[in-house]
Amino acid sequence: MMNDAGIDIASSRTKGVQDFIDEGRTYDYIITVCDEANAHRCPMFPGGGHRIHMEFDDPSVLQGSYEEKHEKIKTIRDQIKECLQRWIREQRDD
């Protein structure tokens, strides 16, 4: 789905929160995208970063045919992109 949007993530891997903590990085903002039903599973980062929650449907629980799921995931991907672009614009305006 990301490749369809021109983003190659083939060599990427999923990282857990502990991976980021072990790197010793600090973050000004932590943006979570869990849906409301799974908000309790959203990762928590230690430190002083501002936590921002943006709720989207969970692609892993979608129902329907392959094609229907594909379209729903595309919609979610585009919603996340739009929301993040809006947030970035707002940060620049501050």
PDB file of N, CA, C and O in Angstrom:
ATOM      1  N   MET A   1       0.813  -1.194   0.000  1.00  0.00           N
ATOM      2  CA  MET A   1       0.000   0.000   0.000  1.00  0.00           C
ATOM      3  C   MET A   1       0.860   1.263   0.000  1.00  0.00           C
ATOM      4  O   MET A   1       0.526   2.242  -0.667  1.00  0.00           O
ATOM      5  N   MET A   2       1.963   1.243   0.743  1.00  0.00           N
ATOM      6  CA  MET A   2       2.836   2.410   0.757  1.00  0.00           C
ATOM      7  C   MET A   2       3.539   2.564  -0.588  1.00  0.00           C
ATOM      8  O   MET A   2       3.768   3.682  -1.051  1.00  0.00           O
ATOM      9  N   ASN A   3       3.875   1.456  -1.202  1.00  0.00           N
ATOM     10  CA  ASN A   3       4.514   1.508  -2.523  1.00  0.00           C
ATOM     11  C   ASN A   3       3.585   2.178  -3.536  1.00  0.00           C
ATOM     12  O   ASN A   3       4.043   2.902  -4.420  1.00  0.00           O
ATOM     13  N   ASP A   4       2.280   1.934  -3.404  1.00  0.00           N
ATOM     14  CA  ASP A   4       1.298   2.582  -4.278  1.00  0.00           C
ATOM     15  C   ASP A   4       1.351   4.104  -4.151  1.00  0.00           C
ATOM     16  O   ASP A   4       1.010   4.827  -5.088  1.00  0.00           O
ATOM     17  N   ALA A   5       1.785   4.585  -2.977  1.00  0.00           N
ATOM     18  CA  ALA A   5       1.884   6.024  -2.731  1.00  0.00           C
ATOM     19  C   ALA A   5       3.286   6.555  -3.015  1.00  0.00           C
ATOM     20  O   ALA A   5       3.588   7.714  -2.729  1.00  0.00           O
ATOM     21  N   GLY A   6       4.150   5.693  -3.583  1.00  0.00           N
ATOM     22  CA  GLY A   6       5.498   6.118  -3.926  1.00  0.00           C
ATOM     23  C   GLY A   6       6.486   6.071  -2.776  1.00  0.00           C
ATOM     24  O   GLY A   6       7.533   6.716  -2.823  1.00  0.00           O
ATOM     25  N   ILE A   7       6.151   5.302  -1.732  1.00  0.00           N
ATOM     26  CA  ILE A   7       7.026   5.186  -0.563  1.00  0.00           C
ATOM     27  C   ILE A   7       7.472   3.739  -0.442  1.00  0.00           C
ATOM     28  O   ILE A   7       6.657   2.842  -0.225  1.00  0.00           O
ATOM     29  N   ASP A   8       8.780   3.519  -0.586  1.00  0.00           N
ATOM     30  CA  ASP A   8       9.328   2.167  -0.526  1.00  0.00           C
ATOM     31  C   ASP A   8       9.718   1.840   0.914  1.00  0.00           C
ATOM     32  O   ASP A   8      10.649   2.429   1.462  1.00  0.00           O
ATOM     33  N   ILE A   9       9.003   0.903   1.518  1.00  0.00           N
ATOM     34  CA  ILE A   9       9.326   0.480   2.881  1.00  0.00           C
ATOM     35  C   ILE A   9       9.764  -0.989   2.909  1.00  0.00           C
ATOM     36  O   ILE A   9       9.745  -1.631   3.959  1.00  0.00           O
ATOM     37  N   ALA A  10      10.153  -1.506   1.757  1.00  0.00           N
ATOM     38  CA  ALA A  10      10.513  -2.923   1.647  1.00  0.00           C
ATOM     39  C   ALA A  10      11.639  -3.312   2.600  1.00  0.00           C
ATOM     40  O   ALA A  10      11.640  -4.426   3.123  1.00  0.00           O
ATOM     41  N   SER A  11      12.579  -2.431   2.832  1.00  0.00           N
ATOM     42  CA  SER A  11      13.698  -2.767   3.715  1.00  0.00           C
ATOM     43  C   SER A  11      13.452  -2.342   5.162  1.00  0.00           C
ATOM     44  O   SER A  11      14.328  -2.509   6.011  1.00  0.00           O
ATOM     45  N   SER A  12      12.292  -1.805   5.444  1.00  0.00           N
ATOM     46  CA  SER A  12      11.961  -1.366   6.800  1.00  0.00           C
ATOM     47  C   SER A  12      11.480  -2.542   7.633  1.00  0.00           C
ATOM     48  O   SER A  12      11.036  -3.562   7.106  1.00  0.00           O
ATOM     49  N   ARG A  13      11.578  -2.374   8.948  1.00  0.00           N
ATOM     50  CA  ARG A  13      11.050  -3.383   9.849  1.00  0.00           C
ATOM     51  C   ARG A  13      10.264  -2.692  10.949  1.00  0.00           C
ATOM     52  O   ARG A  13      10.517  -1.530  11.270  1.00  0.00           O
ATOM     53  N   THR A  14       9.324  -3.400  11.515  1.00  0.00           N
ATOM     54  CA  THR A  14       8.553  -2.877  12.627  1.00  0.00           C
ATOM     55  C   THR A  14       9.448  -2.797  13.845  1.00  0.00           C
ATOM     56  O   THR A  14      10.187  -3.735  14.144  1.00  0.00           O
ATOM     57  N   LYS A  15       9.383  -1.682  14.547  1.00  0.00           N
ATOM     58  CA  LYS A  15      10.158  -1.503  15.771  1.00  0.00           C
ATOM     59  C   LYS A  15       9.209  -1.387  16.951  1.00  0.00           C
ATOM     60  O   LYS A  15       8.117  -0.831  16.837  1.00  0.00           O
ATOM     61  N   GLY A  16       9.632  -1.906  18.060  1.00  0.00           N
ATOM     62  CA  GLY A  16       8.894  -1.744  19.300  1.00  0.00           C
ATOM     63  C   GLY A  16       9.354  -0.496  20.030  1.00  0.00           C
ATOM     64  O   GLY A  16      10.394   0.074  19.700  1.00  0.00           O
ATOM     65  N   VAL A  17       8.593  -0.075  21.010  1.00  0.00           N
ATOM     66  CA  VAL A  17       8.940   1.103  21.800  1.00  0.00           C
ATOM     67  C   VAL A  17      10.330   0.943  22.408  1.00  0.00           C
ATOM     68  O   VAL A  17      11.111   1.894  22.443  1.00  0.00           O
ATOM     69  N   GLN A  18      10.635  -0.258  22.885  1.00  0.00           N
ATOM     70  CA  GLN A  18      11.927  -0.478  23.532  1.00  0.00           C
ATOM     71  C   GLN A  18      13.098  -0.202  22.585  1.00  0.00           C
ATOM     72  O   GLN A  18      14.154   0.251  23.027  1.00  0.00           O
ATOM     73  N   ASP A  19      12.922  -0.468  21.301  1.00  0.00           N
ATOM     74  CA  ASP A  19      13.973  -0.168  20.324  1.00  0.00           C
ATOM     75  C   ASP A  19      14.329   1.313  20.340  1.00  0.00           C
ATOM     76  O   ASP A  19      15.505   1.670  20.281  1.00  0.00           O
ATOM     77  N   PHE A  20      13.324   2.173  20.420  1.00  0.00           N
ATOM     78  CA  PHE A  20      13.562   3.613  20.438  1.00  0.00           C
ATOM     79  C   PHE A  20      14.160   4.058  21.763  1.00  0.00           C
ATOM     80  O   PHE A  20      15.041   4.917  21.797  1.00  0.00           O
ATOM     81  N   ILE A  21      13.686   3.477  22.843  1.00  0.00           N
ATOM     82  CA  ILE A  21      14.231   3.806  24.163  1.00  0.00           C
ATOM     83  C   ILE A  21      15.704   3.417  24.216  1.00  0.00           C
ATOM     84  O   ILE A  21      16.535   4.178  24.712  1.00  0.00           O
ATOM     85  N   ASP A  22      16.028   2.222  23.700  1.00  0.00           N
ATOM     86  CA  ASP A  22      17.414   1.744  23.708  1.00  0.00           C
ATOM     87  C   ASP A  22      18.337   2.639  22.892  1.00  0.00           C
ATOM     88  O   ASP A  22      19.530   2.715  23.183  1.00  0.00           O
ATOM     89  N   GLU A  23      17.812   3.315  21.879  1.00  0.00           N
ATOM     90  CA  GLU A  23      18.619   4.229  21.071  1.00  0.00           C
ATOM     91  C   GLU A  23      18.964   5.502  21.835  1.00  0.00           C
ATOM     92  O   GLU A  23      19.848   6.256  21.427  1.00  0.00           O
ATOM     93  N   GLY A  24      18.269   5.739  22.937  1.00  0.00           N
ATOM     94  CA  GLY A  24      18.552   6.904  23.767  1.00  0.00           C
ATOM     95  C   GLY A  24      18.066   8.216  23.193  1.00  0.00           C
ATOM     96  O   GLY A  24      18.496   9.281  23.635  1.00  0.00           O
ATOM     97  N   ARG A  25      17.196   8.160  22.236  1.00  0.00           N
ATOM     98  CA  ARG A  25      16.678   9.386  21.625  1.00  0.00           C
ATOM     99  C   ARG A  25      15.616  10.025  22.526  1.00  0.00           C
ATOM    100  O   ARG A  25      14.978   9.359  23.341  1.00  0.00           O
ATOM    101  N   THR A  26      15.456  11.305  22.355  1.00  0.00           N
ATOM    102  CA  THR A  26      14.349  12.004  22.992  1.00  0.00           C
ATOM    103  C   THR A  26      13.478  12.576  21.880  1.00  0.00           C
ATOM    104  O   THR A  26      13.943  12.805  20.763  1.00  0.00           O
ATOM    105  N   TYR A  27      12.231  12.800  22.198  1.00  0.00           N
ATOM    106  CA  TYR A  27      11.272  13.253  21.188  1.00  0.00           C
ATOM    107  C   TYR A  27      10.493  14.443  21.724  1.00  0.00           C
ATOM    108  O   TYR A  27      10.083  14.465  22.885  1.00  0.00           O
ATOM    109  N   ASP A  28      10.296  15.428  20.865  1.00  0.00           N
ATOM    110  CA  ASP A  28       9.466  16.572  21.228  1.00  0.00           C
ATOM    111  C   ASP A  28       7.991  16.211  21.151  1.00  0.00           C
ATOM    112  O   ASP A  28       7.179  16.703  21.934  1.00  0.00           O
ATOM    113  N   TYR A  29       7.649  15.341  20.194  1.00  0.00           N
ATOM    114  CA  TYR A  29       6.262  14.926  19.982  1.00  0.00           C
ATOM    115  C   TYR A  29       6.218  13.414  19.806  1.00  0.00           C
ATOM    116  O   TYR A  29       7.078  12.823  19.153  1.00  0.00           O
ATOM    117  N   ILE A  30       5.221  12.812  20.387  1.00  0.00           N
ATOM    118  CA  ILE A  30       4.938  11.394  20.184  1.00  0.00           C
ATOM    119  C   ILE A  30       3.525  11.328  19.633  1.00  0.00           C
ATOM    120  O   ILE A  30       2.569  11.688  20.320  1.00  0.00           O
ATOM    121  N   ILE A  31       3.389  10.869  18.393  1.00  0.00           N
ATOM    122  CA  ILE A  31       2.085  10.812  17.748  1.00  0.00           C
ATOM    123  C   ILE A  31       1.658   9.351  17.678  1.00  0.00           C
ATOM    124  O   ILE A  31       2.346   8.518  17.088  1.00  0.00           O
ATOM    125  N   THR A  32       0.514   9.052  18.288  1.00  0.00           N
ATOM    126  CA  THR A  32      -0.040   7.703  18.243  1.00  0.00           C
ATOM    127  C   THR A  32      -1.251   7.707  17.322  1.00  0.00           C
ATOM    128  O   THR A  32      -1.953   8.712  17.209  1.00  0.00           O
ATOM    129  N   VAL A  33      -1.489   6.576  16.665  1.00  0.00           N
ATOM    130  CA  VAL A  33      -2.583   6.496  15.691  1.00  0.00           C
ATOM    131  C   VAL A  33      -3.510   5.310  15.977  1.00  0.00           C
ATOM    132  O   VAL A  33      -4.178   4.814  15.070  1.00  0.00           O
ATOM    133  N   CYS A  34      -3.553   4.864  17.210  1.00  0.00           N
ATOM    134  CA  CYS A  34      -4.416   3.736  17.574  1.00  0.00           C
ATOM    135  C   CYS A  34      -5.881   4.128  17.480  1.00  0.00           C
ATOM    136  O   CYS A  34      -6.237   5.293  17.659  1.00  0.00           O
ATOM    137  N   ASP A  35      -6.735   3.135  17.194  1.00  0.00           N
ATOM    138  CA  ASP A  35      -8.161   3.411  17.249  1.00  0.00           C
ATOM    139  C   ASP A  35      -8.607   3.375  18.705  1.00  0.00           C
ATOM    140  O   ASP A  35      -7.878   2.882  19.567  1.00  0.00           O
ATOM    141  N   GLU A  36      -9.795   3.893  18.983  1.00  0.00           N
ATOM    142  CA  GLU A  36     -10.289   4.000  20.358  1.00  0.00           C
ATOM    143  C   GLU A  36     -10.343   2.649  21.062  1.00  0.00           C
ATOM    144  O   GLU A  36     -10.028   2.559  22.249  1.00  0.00           O
ATOM    145  N   ALA A  37     -10.738   1.602  20.347  1.00  0.00           N
ATOM    146  CA  ALA A  37     -10.856   0.276  20.943  1.00  0.00           C
ATOM    147  C   ALA A  37      -9.513  -0.264  21.416  1.00  0.00           C
ATOM    148  O   ALA A  37      -9.466  -1.094  22.325  1.00  0.00           O
ATOM    149  N   ASN A  38      -8.421   0.196  20.811  1.00  0.00           N
ATOM    150  CA  ASN A  38      -7.091  -0.301  21.166  1.00  0.00           C
ATOM    151  C   ASN A  38      -6.203   0.761  21.793  1.00  0.00           C
ATOM    152  O   ASN A  38      -4.988   0.586  21.876  1.00  0.00           O
ATOM    153  N   ALA A  39      -6.797   1.850  22.232  1.00  0.00           N
ATOM    154  CA  ALA A  39      -6.009   2.952  22.795  1.00  0.00           C
ATOM    155  C   ALA A  39      -5.163   2.494  23.977  1.00  0.00           C
ATOM    156  O   ALA A  39      -4.074   3.023  24.203  1.00  0.00           O
ATOM    157  N   HIS A  40      -5.649   1.530  24.721  1.00  0.00           N
ATOM    158  CA  HIS A  40      -4.890   1.033  25.873  1.00  0.00           C
ATOM    159  C   HIS A  40      -3.587   0.351  25.446  1.00  0.00           C
ATOM    160  O   HIS A  40      -2.675   0.197  26.258  1.00  0.00           O
ATOM    161  N   ARG A  41      -3.498  -0.053  24.191  1.00  0.00           N
ATOM    162  CA  ARG A  41      -2.290  -0.704  23.678  1.00  0.00           C
ATOM    163  C   ARG A  41      -1.335   0.268  23.000  1.00  0.00           C
ATOM    164  O   ARG A  41      -0.241  -0.132  22.604  1.00  0.00           O
ATOM    165  N   CYS A  42      -1.720   1.538  22.855  1.00  0.00           N
ATOM    166  CA  CYS A  42      -0.826   2.522  22.250  1.00  0.00           C
ATOM    167  C   CYS A  42       0.431   2.650  23.099  1.00  0.00           C
ATOM    168  O   CYS A  42       0.348   2.658  24.327  1.00  0.00           O
ATOM    169  N   PRO A  43       1.574   2.750  22.472  1.00  0.00           N
ATOM    170  CA  PRO A  43       2.829   2.803  23.241  1.00  0.00           C
ATOM    171  C   PRO A  43       2.959   4.084  24.048  1.00  0.00           C
ATOM    172  O   PRO A  43       2.460   5.141  23.663  1.00  0.00           O
ATOM    173  N   MET A  44       3.630   3.960  25.154  1.00  0.00           N
ATOM    174  CA  MET A  44       3.959   5.108  25.995  1.00  0.00           C
ATOM    175  C   MET A  44       5.475   5.282  25.961  1.00  0.00           C
ATOM    176  O   MET A  44       6.218   4.317  26.145  1.00  0.00           O
ATOM    177  N   PHE A  45       5.925   6.491  25.730  1.00  0.00           N
ATOM    178  CA  PHE A  45       7.348   6.792  25.732  1.00  0.00           C
ATOM    179  C   PHE A  45       7.683   7.559  27.000  1.00  0.00           C
ATOM    180  O   PHE A  45       6.944   8.463  27.388  1.00  0.00           O
ATOM    181  N   PRO A  46       8.787   7.209  27.649  1.00  0.00           N
ATOM    182  CA  PRO A  46       9.198   8.003  28.806  1.00  0.00           C
ATOM    183  C   PRO A  46       9.764   9.341  28.336  1.00  0.00           C
ATOM    184  O   PRO A  46      10.186   9.477  27.188  1.00  0.00           O
ATOM    185  N   GLY A  47       9.769  10.297  29.208  1.00  0.00           N
ATOM    186  CA  GLY A  47      10.351  11.590  28.865  1.00  0.00           C
ATOM    187  C   GLY A  47       9.291  12.655  28.700  1.00  0.00           C
ATOM    188  O   GLY A  47       8.111  12.432  28.973  1.00  0.00           O
ATOM    189  N   GLY A  48       9.727  13.812  28.251  1.00  0.00           N
ATOM    190  CA  GLY A  48       8.860  14.976  28.244  1.00  0.00           C
ATOM    191  C   GLY A  48       8.175  15.304  26.939  1.00  0.00           C
ATOM    192  O   GLY A  48       7.625  16.398  26.807  1.00  0.00           O
ATOM    193  N   GLY A  49       8.182  14.421  25.979  1.00  0.00           N
ATOM    194  CA  GLY A  49       7.552  14.730  24.703  1.00  0.00           C
ATOM    195  C   GLY A  49       6.053  14.938  24.827  1.00  0.00           C
ATOM    196  O   GLY A  49       5.404  14.350  25.692  1.00  0.00           O
ATOM    197  N   HIS A  50       5.515  15.769  23.968  1.00  0.00           N
ATOM    198  CA  HIS A  50       4.073  16.012  23.932  1.00  0.00           C
ATOM    199  C   HIS A  50       3.406  14.844  23.212  1.00  0.00           C
ATOM    200  O   HIS A  50       3.745  14.533  22.070  1.00  0.00           O
ATOM    201  N   ARG A  51       2.464  14.206  23.880  1.00  0.00           N
ATOM    202  CA  ARG A  51       1.758  13.092  23.256  1.00  0.00           C
ATOM    203  C   ARG A  51       0.544  13.637  22.504  1.00  0.00           C
ATOM    204  O   ARG A  51      -0.261  14.390  23.052  1.00  0.00           O
ATOM    205  N   ILE A  52       0.436  13.246  21.254  1.00  0.00           N
ATOM    206  CA  ILE A  52      -0.680  13.652  20.404  1.00  0.00           C
ATOM    207  C   ILE A  52      -1.319  12.377  19.878  1.00  0.00           C
ATOM    208  O   ILE A  52      -0.644  11.530  19.293  1.00  0.00           O
ATOM    209  N   HIS A  53      -2.609  12.248  20.086  1.00  0.00           N
ATOM    210  CA  HIS A  53      -3.306  11.054  19.618  1.00  0.00           C
ATOM    211  C   HIS A  53      -4.166  11.417  18.416  1.00  0.00           C
ATOM    212  O   HIS A  53      -4.962  12.355  18.461  1.00  0.00           O
ATOM    213  N   MET A  54      -3.991  10.659  17.346  1.00  0.00           N
ATOM    214  CA  MET A  54      -4.788  10.808  16.132  1.00  0.00           C
ATOM    215  C   MET A  54      -5.438   9.461  15.882  1.00  0.00           C
ATOM    216  O   MET A  54      -4.756   8.482  15.579  1.00  0.00           O
ATOM    217  N   GLU A  55      -6.734   9.408  16.006  1.00  0.00           N
ATOM    218  CA  GLU A  55      -7.442   8.130  15.922  1.00  0.00           C
ATOM    219  C   GLU A  55      -7.805   7.769  14.484  1.00  0.00           C
ATOM    220  O   GLU A  55      -8.369   8.571  13.741  1.00  0.00           O
ATOM    221  N   PHE A  56      -7.460   6.531  14.120  1.00  0.00           N
ATOM    222  CA  PHE A  56      -7.798   5.982  12.806  1.00  0.00           C
ATOM    223  C   PHE A  56      -8.264   4.542  12.983  1.00  0.00           C
ATOM    224  O   PHE A  56      -7.934   3.891  13.974  1.00  0.00           O
ATOM    225  N   ASP A  57      -9.024   4.057  12.027  1.00  0.00           N
ATOM    226  CA  ASP A  57      -9.441   2.655  12.056  1.00  0.00           C
ATOM    227  C   ASP A  57      -8.214   1.755  12.025  1.00  0.00           C
ATOM    228  O   ASP A  57      -7.188   2.109  11.445  1.00  0.00           O
ATOM    229  N   ASP A  58      -8.329   0.591  12.653  1.00  0.00           N
ATOM    230  CA  ASP A  58      -7.245  -0.383  12.714  1.00  0.00           C
ATOM    231  C   ASP A  58      -7.311  -1.285  11.489  1.00  0.00           C
ATOM    232  O   ASP A  58      -8.254  -2.065  11.358  1.00  0.00           O
ATOM    233  N   PRO A  59      -6.334  -1.199  10.589  1.00  0.00           N
ATOM    234  CA  PRO A  59      -6.367  -2.029   9.376  1.00  0.00           C
ATOM    235  C   PRO A  59      -6.345  -3.526   9.659  1.00  0.00           C
ATOM    236  O   PRO A  59      -6.816  -4.311   8.837  1.00  0.00           O
ATOM    237  N   SER A  60      -5.808  -3.936  10.803  1.00  0.00           N
ATOM    238  CA  SER A  60      -5.677  -5.362  11.087  1.00  0.00           C
ATOM    239  C   SER A  60      -7.013  -6.036  11.391  1.00  0.00           C
ATOM    240  O   SER A  60      -7.083  -7.265  11.429  1.00  0.00           O
ATOM    241  N   VAL A  61      -8.072  -5.259  11.608  1.00  0.00           N
ATOM    242  CA  VAL A  61      -9.371  -5.864  11.931  1.00  0.00           C
ATOM    243  C   VAL A  61     -10.405  -5.642  10.824  1.00  0.00           C
ATOM    244  O   VAL A  61     -11.589  -5.918  11.019  1.00  0.00           O
ATOM    245  N   LEU A  62      -9.974  -5.156   9.686  1.00  0.00           N
ATOM    246  CA  LEU A  62     -10.908  -4.904   8.598  1.00  0.00           C
ATOM    247  C   LEU A  62     -11.519  -6.205   8.086  1.00  0.00           C
ATOM    248  O   LEU A  62     -10.866  -7.248   8.058  1.00  0.00           O
ATOM    249  N   GLN A  63     -12.759  -6.124   7.691  1.00  0.00           N
ATOM    250  CA  GLN A  63     -13.488  -7.265   7.148  1.00  0.00           C
ATOM    251  C   GLN A  63     -13.749  -7.026   5.662  1.00  0.00           C
ATOM    252  O   GLN A  63     -13.770  -5.887   5.195  1.00  0.00           O
ATOM    253  N   GLY A  64     -13.947  -8.114   4.935  1.00  0.00           N
ATOM    254  CA  GLY A  64     -14.300  -8.002   3.525  1.00  0.00           C
ATOM    255  C   GLY A  64     -13.319  -8.750   2.650  1.00  0.00           C
ATOM    256  O   GLY A  64     -12.399  -9.410   3.132  1.00  0.00           O
ATOM    257  N   SER A  65     -13.538  -8.632   1.353  1.00  0.00           N
ATOM    258  CA  SER A  65     -12.660  -9.274   0.380  1.00  0.00           C
ATOM    259  C   SER A  65     -11.309  -8.559   0.367  1.00  0.00           C
ATOM    260  O   SER A  65     -11.153  -7.494   0.965  1.00  0.00           O
ATOM    261  N   TYR A  66     -10.352  -9.151  -0.312  1.00  0.00           N
ATOM    262  CA  TYR A  66      -9.026  -8.536  -0.453  1.00  0.00           C
ATOM    263  C   TYR A  66      -9.157  -7.143  -1.046  1.00  0.00           C
ATOM    264  O   TYR A  66      -8.539  -6.194  -0.564  1.00  0.00           O
ATOM    265  N   GLU A  67      -9.959  -7.023  -2.088  1.00  0.00           N
ATOM    266  CA  GLU A  67     -10.126  -5.731  -2.752  1.00  0.00           C
ATOM    267  C   GLU A  67     -10.777  -4.704  -1.833  1.00  0.00           C
ATOM    268  O   GLU A  67     -10.378  -3.540  -1.819  1.00  0.00           O
ATOM    269  N   GLU A  68     -11.779  -5.133  -1.065  1.00  0.00           N
ATOM    270  CA  GLU A  68     -12.447  -4.216  -0.132  1.00  0.00           C
ATOM    271  C   GLU A  68     -11.482  -3.754   0.962  1.00  0.00           C
ATOM    272  O   GLU A  68     -11.452  -2.574   1.312  1.00  0.00           O
ATOM    273  N   LYS A  69     -10.700  -4.683   1.495  1.00  0.00           N
ATOM    274  CA  LYS A  69      -9.713  -4.316   2.511  1.00  0.00           C
ATOM    275  C   LYS A  69      -8.672  -3.372   1.928  1.00  0.00           C
ATOM    276  O   LYS A  69      -8.273  -2.404   2.575  1.00  0.00           O
ATOM    277  N   HIS A  70      -8.235  -3.651   0.715  1.00  0.00           N
ATOM    278  CA  HIS A  70      -7.254  -2.812   0.042  1.00  0.00           C
ATOM    279  C   HIS A  70      -7.748  -1.366  -0.054  1.00  0.00           C
ATOM    280  O   HIS A  70      -7.004  -0.430   0.237  1.00  0.00           O
ATOM    281  N   GLU A  71      -8.975  -1.196  -0.454  1.00  0.00           N
ATOM    282  CA  GLU A  71      -9.548   0.155  -0.576  1.00  0.00           C
ATOM    283  C   GLU A  71      -9.672   0.831   0.785  1.00  0.00           C
ATOM    284  O   GLU A  71      -9.411   2.027   0.910  1.00  0.00           O
ATOM    285  N   LYS A  72     -10.069   0.071   1.805  1.00  0.00           N
ATOM    286  CA  LYS A  72     -10.196   0.641   3.151  1.00  0.00           C
ATOM    287  C   LYS A  72      -8.830   1.058   3.697  1.00  0.00           C
ATOM    288  O   LYS A  72      -8.696   2.116   4.311  1.00  0.00           O
ATOM    289  N   ILE A  73      -7.822   0.221   3.469  1.00  0.00           N
ATOM    290  CA  ILE A  73      -6.470   0.549   3.930  1.00  0.00           C
ATOM    291  C   ILE A  73      -5.951   1.780   3.193  1.00  0.00           C
ATOM    292  O   ILE A  73      -5.307   2.636   3.799  1.00  0.00           O
ATOM    293  N   LYS A  74      -6.219   1.876   1.924  1.00  0.00           N
ATOM    294  CA  LYS A  74      -5.824   3.058   1.148  1.00  0.00           C
ATOM    295  C   LYS A  74      -6.466   4.311   1.742  1.00  0.00           C
ATOM    296  O   LYS A  74      -5.812   5.347   1.861  1.00  0.00           O
ATOM    297  N   THR A  75      -7.725   4.223   2.111  1.00  0.00           N
ATOM    298  CA  THR A  75      -8.423   5.355   2.723  1.00  0.00           C
ATOM    299  C   THR A  75      -7.768   5.745   4.044  1.00  0.00           C
ATOM    300  O   THR A  75      -7.550   6.928   4.305  1.00  0.00           O
ATOM    301  N   ILE A  76      -7.455   4.750   4.878  1.00  0.00           N
ATOM    302  CA  ILE A  76      -6.811   5.023   6.166  1.00  0.00           C
ATOM    303  C   ILE A  76      -5.448   5.668   5.947  1.00  0.00           C
ATOM    304  O   ILE A  76      -5.104   6.640   6.620  1.00  0.00           O
ATOM    305  N   ARG A  77      -4.673   5.133   5.013  1.00  0.00           N
ATOM    306  CA  ARG A  77      -3.354   5.694   4.691  1.00  0.00           C
ATOM    307  C   ARG A  77      -3.483   7.164   4.291  1.00  0.00           C
ATOM    308  O   ARG A  77      -2.718   8.009   4.756  1.00  0.00           O
ATOM    309  N   ASP A  78      -4.442   7.460   3.437  1.00  0.00           N
ATOM    310  CA  ASP A  78      -4.630   8.831   2.974  1.00  0.00           C
ATOM    311  C   ASP A  78      -5.124   9.739   4.098  1.00  0.00           C
ATOM    312  O   ASP A  78      -4.755  10.913   4.146  1.00  0.00           O
ATOM    313  N   GLN A  79      -5.950   9.215   5.001  1.00  0.00           N
ATOM    314  CA  GLN A  79      -6.408   9.997   6.148  1.00  0.00           C
ATOM    315  C   GLN A  79      -5.245  10.349   7.062  1.00  0.00           C
ATOM    316  O   GLN A  79      -5.147  11.480   7.539  1.00  0.00           O
ATOM    317  N   ILE A  80      -4.360   9.384   7.307  1.00  0.00           N
ATOM    318  CA  ILE A  80      -3.189   9.641   8.151  1.00  0.00           C
ATOM    319  C   ILE A  80      -2.312  10.705   7.507  1.00  0.00           C
ATOM    320  O   ILE A  80      -1.863  11.634   8.179  1.00  0.00           O
ATOM    321  N   LYS A  81      -2.069  10.573   6.219  1.00  0.00           N
ATOM    322  CA  LYS A  81      -1.239  11.554   5.511  1.00  0.00           C
ATOM    323  C   LYS A  81      -1.834  12.954   5.619  1.00  0.00           C
ATOM    324  O   LYS A  81      -1.126  13.912   5.930  1.00  0.00           O
ATOM    325  N   GLU A  82      -3.129  13.072   5.364  1.00  0.00           N
ATOM    326  CA  GLU A  82      -3.800  14.371   5.415  1.00  0.00           C
ATOM    327  C   GLU A  82      -3.735  14.971   6.815  1.00  0.00           C
ATOM    328  O   GLU A  82      -3.466  16.161   6.976  1.00  0.00           O
ATOM    329  N   CYS A  83      -3.980  14.147   7.815  1.00  0.00           N
ATOM    330  CA  CYS A  83      -3.970  14.623   9.196  1.00  0.00           C
ATOM    331  C   CYS A  83      -2.574  15.096   9.598  1.00  0.00           C
ATOM    332  O   CYS A  83      -2.434  16.144  10.228  1.00  0.00           O
ATOM    333  N   LEU A  84      -1.547  14.336   9.242  1.00  0.00           N
ATOM    334  CA  LEU A  84      -0.180  14.727   9.585  1.00  0.00           C
ATOM    335  C   LEU A  84       0.256  15.979   8.830  1.00  0.00           C
ATOM    336  O   LEU A  84       0.934  16.838   9.393  1.00  0.00           O
ATOM    337  N   GLN A  85      -0.124  16.087   7.573  1.00  0.00           N
ATOM    338  CA  GLN A  85       0.221  17.296   6.820  1.00  0.00           C
ATOM    339  C   GLN A  85      -0.439  18.525   7.433  1.00  0.00           C
ATOM    340  O   GLN A  85       0.179  19.587   7.508  1.00  0.00           O
ATOM    341  N   ARG A  86      -1.686  18.390   7.872  1.00  0.00           N
ATOM    342  CA  ARG A  86      -2.389  19.501   8.525  1.00  0.00           C
ATOM    343  C   ARG A  86      -1.678  19.878   9.827  1.00  0.00           C
ATOM    344  O   ARG A  86      -1.468  21.058  10.106  1.00  0.00           O
ATOM    345  N   TRP A  87      -1.311  18.872  10.619  1.00  0.00           N
ATOM    346  CA  TRP A  87      -0.629  19.112  11.884  1.00  0.00           C
ATOM    347  C   TRP A  87       0.705  19.820  11.649  1.00  0.00           C
ATOM    348  O   TRP A  87       1.045  20.749  12.381  1.00  0.00           O
ATOM    349  N   ILE A  88       1.461  19.395  10.639  1.00  0.00           N
ATOM    350  CA  ILE A  88       2.742  20.034  10.324  1.00  0.00           C
ATOM    351  C   ILE A  88       2.533  21.490   9.925  1.00  0.00           C
ATOM    352  O   ILE A  88       3.290  22.363  10.348  1.00  0.00           O
ATOM    353  N   ARG A  89       1.523  21.755   9.121  1.00  0.00           N
ATOM    354  CA  ARG A  89       1.229  23.145   8.734  1.00  0.00           C
ATOM    355  C   ARG A  89       0.908  23.983   9.973  1.00  0.00           C
ATOM    356  O   ARG A  89       1.365  25.120  10.089  1.00  0.00           O
ATOM    357  N   GLU A  90       0.132  23.428  10.890  1.00  0.00           N
ATOM    358  CA  GLU A  90      -0.218  24.155  12.112  1.00  0.00           C
ATOM    359  C   GLU A  90       1.022  24.447  12.952  1.00  0.00           C
ATOM    360  O   GLU A  90       1.120  25.516  13.555  1.00  0.00           O
ATOM    361  N   GLN A  91       1.961  23.518  12.999  1.00  0.00           N
ATOM    362  CA  GLN A  91       3.198  23.727  13.763  1.00  0.00           C
ATOM    363  C   GLN A  91       4.022  24.848  13.141  1.00  0.00           C
ATOM    364  O   GLN A  91       4.632  25.648  13.850  1.00  0.00           O
ATOM    365  N   ARG A  92       4.034  24.897  11.836  1.00  0.00           N
ATOM    366  CA  ARG A  92       4.792  25.957  11.150  1.00  0.00           C
ATOM    367  C   ARG A  92       4.188  27.334  11.385  1.00  0.00           C
ATOM    368  O   ARG A  92       4.901  28.338  11.417  1.00  0.00           O
ATOM    369  N   ASP A  93       2.858  27.375  11.549  1.00  0.00           N
ATOM    370  CA  ASP A  93       2.154  28.636  11.748  1.00  0.00           C
ATOM    371  C   ASP A  93       2.351  29.191  13.157  1.00  0.00           C
ATOM    372  O   ASP A  93       2.176  30.386  13.392  1.00  0.00           O
ATOM    373  N   ASP A  94       2.716  28.309  14.092  1.00  0.00           N
ATOM    374  CA  ASP A  94       2.906  28.762  15.488  1.00  0.00           C
ATOM    375  C   ASP A  94       4.175  29.537  15.683  1.00  0.00           C
ATOM    376  O   ASP A  94       4.464  29.977  16.796  1.00  0.00           O
TER     377      ASP A  94
END
